[in-house]
Amino acid sequence: MSELDLAQRALSFTRGEAQATVTRERSLFSRFAVSRPTQATRIDDVSVAIFCVHEGHTGSADTNDVSDAGLRDVAAQADAAARSAAAAAPGPGDYPDLPEPAPASAHDGYDAATALLDPAVAGAALQTAFDGCAARDTEAFGLWTAGVVD
């Protein structure tokens, strides 16, 4: 399911004025010290944020549960937060209406090889750094990371 399809599905559980933002992150991270790997992580995560407006007051909630139940719950939490803020206020808030969705900005920063996120590439990059340091009688410290975010 695409991020846009997931956002539309999330919005189907909202009432009133709402916005859904879906973020998918896939990334690799390798930390190293004394020319040795010390930490490696691989992330493949989808999160959904719901933002609601009620009588000029706002509420938001986030989840990683993209099941119907999870989306229903996060929509209800965001709506309840906006309604609670409105109920506690002496009158309407000043938050303007949500803008119409705009198309995503064009860019040329996508690299298909990077998007594969092959852990062997990270390992090879670290080994190259370690070998270069060893040849110069020094040590490598730092991190290597690559990722794709939609």
Disulfide bonds with the S-S distance in Angstrom:
none
